Amino acid sequence: MNVVLKAFKDKTNDKVYFAGDTYDGERTEELIGLGYVQDDKPKKKTRAKKTAE
């Protein structure tokens, strides 16, 4: 489930989602890209490798 960051009306079912609600619809990737929904899958953190000097 993804957390809503900004209120919006879903165009597929006309339901209004408010900040703090959870969204589990079909357009998750699109809404994450637009900044309306927070991704529930944390991204892997990578660290730079030290190079020999």
N, C-alpha and C positions, 0 to 999 in steps of 0.2 A: 504494500500500500504506500502511496506517495502522499506527502503533505502539501496542501495548497498554500502558496506564498501570497498570491494576490487573488482577489475575488474575480470570478468570471462566470459566464453562462456557457455551458457546453452546447455546441451547435448540433450534436447528435441526438440529445434527448431533452434539450431546453431546461435542464436542471441548473440551478444557480449554486455555485460552490463559493464558500467564504474562506478567508485566510484561517488556517488551522484545521480545516476539514481534511478528510482523506479522500483521495481520488484513485479509483481503480478502473477507469474506463478504457476505451480503445485507443485514445489519442495521447497516451502518456508521453511518448517520445517527443511528439510535436509540442506539447505544452511545457515540457522540460526545456526545450530549445527556446521557447518564447519567454521563459522565466516565470510562468504561472504556477508551476509545480516543481517541488524539490525531488531530486532523484533519490530513491530509497536504497540504492546499491552504492555503497561507498567506493570511491575510486582507489585503486592501489597507489600507495605512496612509494615513490622510488627515490633513491638517494644517488647522488653522483658518486662514481668510483674515484678513489684517490689515485692519482697518477704518480709514478716514480719521477723524482726530480733529478 
